[in-house]
Amino acid sequence: MKRLMNVEVIKPLAIMAVFVMISSPLMVRAEMNHAEMAQAKTAKVGARDPHAYSGGYTLEEGPYALGGPRLLKLADEHKFWAIQGDRVEYDSDSDTGVFDVRGWYGSTYDRLYVKFEGDVANGRLEESQTDILWSHAYSTFFDTQWGIRFDQYDEGVGRQWLAVGLQGLAPYWFELDMTAYIGESGRTAVSVEAEYELLLSQRLVLQPSAELSLYGKNDVENGLGEGLSDASLGLRLRYEITRQFAPYVGVEWTSKLGQTADIARAADESIRDTRYVVGMRFWL
């Protein structure tokens, strides 16, 4: 009985001893492999260089050169275009419409950018603003823009401006569009727009917006005064039937400020207005 117990005790110990003897060389070899790999990594300093191990041959010259123009194009080298209607809306109380349509053509870094916005009343274009800009990617989230702007008034004097601005996505996902203008006779202007999109669901989006305009000189012919000219706050709720088409309802408050308000009072015009609108947002 004692001999059987000794055998039962010794048997597991013998198995463990055999396992240790077999695994020890494998562990040593694995450690050597890891050491060799570490040395190889430190030796390959230029491992990300595509020509580091080509022996001097490239795709542009030598026996492996490809003839003709370069066939491979990366995604940021292609030309694209888009047309986006930020606002196409109608106010039934005043029987007026407002539109803000933008389009661009170009690559990721450089593109031609056109902004066209205006007011329509009684089937006529009362006033409009057209910006034709060259947009260049300044950073990951912002583009610099410079170009020209044309103002058209049904009852006023048209103006032309040189424009320089910054457009992009600010921290906390605010969309900003800031532009400064220099016009004839020393006229100057600044326009600042900001928008934010709050996703109530995957299709229902609440969009608050704000806009502020400043002018450096009085422009009585067009009802504009020096300093802060006008401000607007908007709130629109849209339902995205698709990402390309979304009807919306909204409200917008506008107010004329400073000397612009004085000019409006002198002409017996309202300086504040509240508009309830229906419209659509789209992009192609």
C-alpha positions as CSV (number, residue, x, y, z in Angstrom):
1,M,0.0,0.0,0.0
2,K,2.8,2.4,0.9
3,R,4.6,1.6,-2.4
4,L,1.4,2.4,-4.4
5,M,1.1,5.8,-2.7
6,N,4.8,6.6,-3.4
7,V,4.2,5.8,-7.1
8,E,1.1,8.0,-7.2
9,V,3.1,10.9,-5.7
10,I,6.2,10.5,-7.9
11,K,4.2,10.1,-11.1
12,P,3.0,13.8,-11.3
13,L,6.4,15.1,-10.3
14,A,8.0,13.1,-13.1
15,I,5.5,14.5,-15.6
16,M,6.3,18.1,-14.5
17,A,10.0,17.4,-14.7
18,V,9.7,16.2,-18.3
19,F,7.6,19.2,-19.3
20,V,10.2,21.6,-17.8
21,M,13.0,19.9,-19.7
22,I,11.1,20.1,-23.0
23,S,9.9,23.7,-22.6
24,S,13.1,25.2,-21.5
25,P,14.9,25.1,-24.9
26,L,11.7,26.5,-26.5
27,M,11.6,29.4,-24.1
28,V,15.2,30.2,-24.7
29,R,14.7,30.1,-28.4
30,A,11.6,32.4,-28.1
31,E,13.6,34.9,-26.1
32,M,16.4,34.8,-28.8
33,N,13.8,35.4,-31.5
34,H,12.3,38.4,-29.7
35,A,15.8,39.9,-29.2
36,E,16.6,39.4,-32.9
37,M,13.3,41.1,-33.9
38,A,14.0,44.1,-31.6
39,Q,17.5,44.4,-33.2
40,A,15.9,44.2,-36.6
41,K,13.4,47.0,-35.8
42,T,16.1,49.3,-34.5
43,A,18.2,48.6,-37.6
44,K,15.4,49.5,-40.1
45,V,15.4,53.2,-39.5
46,G,14.1,54.0,-43.0
47,A,11.6,51.2,-43.1
48,R,8.8,53.6,-44.2
49,D,10.8,54.8,-47.2
50,P,9.4,53.0,-50.3
51,H,12.8,53.3,-52.0
52,A,15.0,52.2,-49.1
53,Y,15.4,48.6,-50.4
54,S,15.0,49.2,-54.1
55,G,18.7,49.3,-54.9
56,G,18.4,52.8,-56.4
57,Y,15.6,51.9,-58.9
58,T,12.4,54.0,-59.0
59,L,9.2,54.2,-61.0
60,E,10.4,57.4,-62.8
61,E,13.8,56.2,-64.1
62,G,15.7,53.0,-64.6
63,P,14.7,49.6,-66.0
64,Y,11.4,49.6,-64.1
65,A,10.2,53.1,-65.1
66,L,6.6,53.4,-66.2
67,G,6.1,55.2,-69.5
68,G,3.5,57.9,-70.1
69,P,1.6,60.0,-67.6
70,R,1.1,58.8,-64.0
71,L,-2.0,56.6,-63.9
72,L,-2.5,56.5,-60.1
73,K,-4.5,59.4,-58.6
74,L,-5.1,59.7,-54.9
75,A,-8.5,60.7,-53.5
76,D,-7.5,64.3,-52.7
77,E,-6.3,64.8,-56.3
78,H,-9.6,64.3,-58.0
79,K,-12.0,67.2,-58.9
80,F,-15.5,67.3,-57.4
81,W,-18.4,69.6,-57.4
82,A,-21.5,70.3,-55.2
83,I,-24.5,72.6,-55.1
84,Q,-26.1,73.2,-51.7
85,G,-29.2,75.1,-50.9
86,D,-28.8,76.1,-47.2
87,R,-32.1,78.1,-47.2
88,V,-34.9,78.2,-49.8
89,E,-37.8,79.4,-47.8
90,Y,-41.1,81.3,-48.0
91,D,-43.0,83.6,-45.6
92,S,-46.7,83.6,-46.3
93,D,-47.5,86.6,-44.1
94,S,-45.4,89.0,-46.1
95,D,-45.5,87.0,-49.4
96,T,-41.7,87.0,-49.6
97,G,-39.0,84.4,-50.2
98,V,-35.4,84.1,-49.2
99,F,-32.7,81.9,-50.7
100,D,-29.1,81.0,-49.9
101,V,-27.5,78.7,-52.4
102,R,-23.8,77.8,-52.6
103,G,-21.8,75.8,-55.1
104,W,-18.2,74.8,-55.5
105,Y,-15.9,72.9,-57.9
106,G,-12.3,71.7,-57.2
107,S,-10.2,69.4,-55.1
108,T,-9.9,68.9,-51.4
109,Y,-7.4,71.8,-51.1
110,D,-8.3,74.3,-53.8
111,R,-11.7,75.0,-55.2
112,L,-13.9,77.7,-56.8
113,Y,-16.6,78.7,-54.4
114,V,-19.8,80.7,-55.3
115,K,-22.3,82.0,-52.8
116,F,-25.6,83.4,-54.0
117,E,-28.3,84.8,-51.6
118,G,-31.1,87.2,-51.9
119,D,-34.7,88.3,-51.2
120,V,-37.7,87.9,-53.5
121,A,-41.0,89.9,-53.1
122,N,-44.0,90.1,-55.5
123,G,-42.2,87.8,-57.9
124,R,-39.2,90.2,-58.2
125,L,-35.7,90.0,-57.0
126,E,-35.5,92.8,-54.4
127,E,-31.8,92.5,-53.6
128,S,-29.1,89.9,-53.9
129,Q,-25.5,89.3,-52.9
130,T,-23.1,87.1,-55.0
131,D,-19.6,86.1,-53.8
132,I,-17.2,84.5,-56.3
133,L,-14.3,83.2,-54.2
134,W,-11.2,81.0,-54.5
135,S,-11.1,78.7,-51.5
136,H,-7.9,77.1,-50.1
137,A,-7.6,74.6,-47.2
138,Y,-5.7,76.5,-44.5
139,S,-5.9,73.8,-41.9
140,T,-7.9,70.6,-41.2
141,F,-11.1,72.4,-40.4
142,F,-10.8,75.9,-42.0
143,D,-10.5,77.3,-45.5
144,T,-9.3,80.8,-46.5
145,Q,-11.3,82.5,-49.2
146,W,-10.7,85.6,-51.3
147,G,-12.4,87.0,-54.4
148,I,-15.1,89.5,-55.3
149,R,-18.7,90.3,-54.2
150,F,-21.5,91.9,-56.2
151,D,-24.5,93.6,-54.5
152,Q,-27.7,94.2,-56.5
153,Y,-30.6,96.3,-55.3
154,D,-34.0,96.8,-57.0
155,E,-34.3,100.2,-55.4
156,G,-30.7,101.3,-54.7
157,V,-27.2,101.4,-56.0
158,G,-25.2,98.2,-56.9
159,R,-21.9,97.8,-55.1
160,Q,-18.7,95.8,-55.9
161,W,-16.3,94.6,-53.2
162,L,-13.0,92.7,-52.8
163,A,-13.5,89.9,-50.3
164,V,-11.2,87.9,-47.9
165,G,-12.5,85.5,-45.4
166,L,-12.3,82.3,-43.3
167,Q,-14.8,79.5,-43.4
168,G,-14.9,76.2,-41.5
169,L,-15.8,74.2,-38.4
170,A,-14.9,75.7,-35.1
171,P,-14.5,73.8,-31.8
172,Y,-17.7,72.3,-30.4
173,W,-19.0,71.9,-34.0
174,F,-20.0,75.5,-34.8
175,E,-20.0,76.3,-38.5
176,L,-18.4,79.8,-39.0
177,D,-18.3,82.0,-42.1
178,M,-16.4,85.3,-41.5
179,T,-15.7,87.7,-44.4
180,A,-14.2,91.2,-44.7
181,Y,-14.9,93.4,-47.7
182,I,-13.2,96.5,-49.2
183,G,-15.2,98.5,-51.8
184,E,-15.0,101.6,-53.9
185,S,-14.6,105.1,-52.2
186,G,-13.0,103.5,-49.2
187,R,-16.1,101.5,-48.2
188,T,-15.6,98.5,-45.8
189,A,-17.8,95.8,-44.4
190,V,-17.7,92.7,-42.3
191,S,-20.1,89.8,-42.2
192,V,-20.1,87.0,-39.6
193,E,-22.4,83.9,-39.7
194,A,-22.6,81.0,-37.3
195,E,-24.7,77.8,-37.3
196,Y,-25.1,74.8,-35.1
197,E,-26.9,71.5,-35.7
198,L,-28.5,69.6,-32.9
199,L,-29.5,66.1,-33.8
200,L,-32.8,65.2,-32.0
201,S,-32.8,61.9,-33.9
202,Q,-31.2,60.5,-37.0
203,R,-33.6,62.5,-39.2
204,L,-34.8,65.4,-37.1
205,V,-32.4,68.2,-36.8
206,L,-32.7,71.6,-34.9
207,Q,-30.5,74.3,-36.4
208,P,-30.0,77.6,-34.6
209,S,-28.2,80.4,-36.6
210,A,-27.0,83.9,-36.1
211,E,-25.7,86.6,-38.5
212,L,-24.2,90.0,-37.9
213,S,-23.2,92.8,-40.4
214,L,-21.0,95.9,-40.0
215,Y,-20.2,98.7,-42.4
216,G,-17.4,101.3,-42.3
217,K,-19.3,104.2,-44.0
218,N,-22.9,105.4,-44.4
219,D,-24.6,104.2,-47.6
220,V,-27.9,106.1,-47.5
221,E,-28.8,105.1,-51.1
222,N,-29.0,101.5,-49.9
223,G,-30.3,102.2,-46.4
224,L,-27.1,101.2,-44.6
225,G,-25.4,103.1,-41.8
226,E,-22.0,103.1,-40.3
227,G,-21.2,100.6,-37.6
228,L,-23.3,97.7,-36.6
229,S,-25.9,97.5,-39.4
230,D,-28.2,94.5,-38.7
231,A,-28.4,91.2,-36.8
232,S,-30.6,88.1,-37.2
233,L,-31.3,85.0,-35.1
234,G,-33.0,82.0,-36.6
235,L,-34.3,78.6,-35.4
236,R,-35.2,75.9,-38.0
237,L,-36.4,72.4,-37.5
238,R,-35.9,70.1,-40.5
239,Y,-36.7,66.5,-41.3
240,E,-34.2,64.8,-43.5
241,I,-36.2,62.5,-45.8
242,T,-32.8,61.8,-47.3
243,R,-29.5,63.5,-46.6
244,Q,-29.9,65.3,-49.9
245,F,-33.4,66.7,-49.3
246,A,-34.9,68.0,-46.1
247,P,-38.1,70.2,-45.7
248,Y,-38.2,72.5,-42.6
249,V,-40.2,75.0,-40.6
250,G,-38.6,77.9,-38.7
251,V,-38.7,81.3,-37.2
252,E,-36.3,84.2,-37.7
253,W,-35.9,87.5,-35.9
254,T,-34.2,90.4,-37.6
255,S,-33.3,93.8,-36.3
256,K,-31.7,96.9,-37.7
257,L,-29.1,98.5,-35.5
258,G,-27.3,101.9,-35.0
259,Q,-27.4,104.4,-37.8
260,T,-29.1,101.8,-40.1
261,A,-32.0,101.8,-37.7
262,D,-32.0,105.7,-37.8
263,I,-32.2,105.7,-41.6
264,A,-35.1,103.2,-41.5
265,R,-37.0,105.3,-39.0
266,A,-36.5,108.4,-41.1
267,A,-38.0,106.4,-44.1
268,D,-40.9,105.2,-41.9
269,E,-39.7,101.6,-42.1
270,S,-39.8,98.9,-39.5
271,I,-36.6,98.2,-37.7
272,R,-37.6,94.8,-36.3
273,D,-39.3,91.9,-37.9
274,T,-40.3,88.3,-37.1
275,R,-40.8,85.8,-39.9
276,Y,-42.3,82.4,-39.8
277,V,-41.1,80.4,-42.7
278,V,-41.4,77.0,-44.4
279,G,-38.6,75.9,-46.8
280,M,-36.3,73.1,-47.9
281,R,-32.7,72.3,-47.7
282,F,-30.9,70.3,-50.4
283,W,-27.6,69.4,-51.9
284,L,-26.6,67.8,-55.2
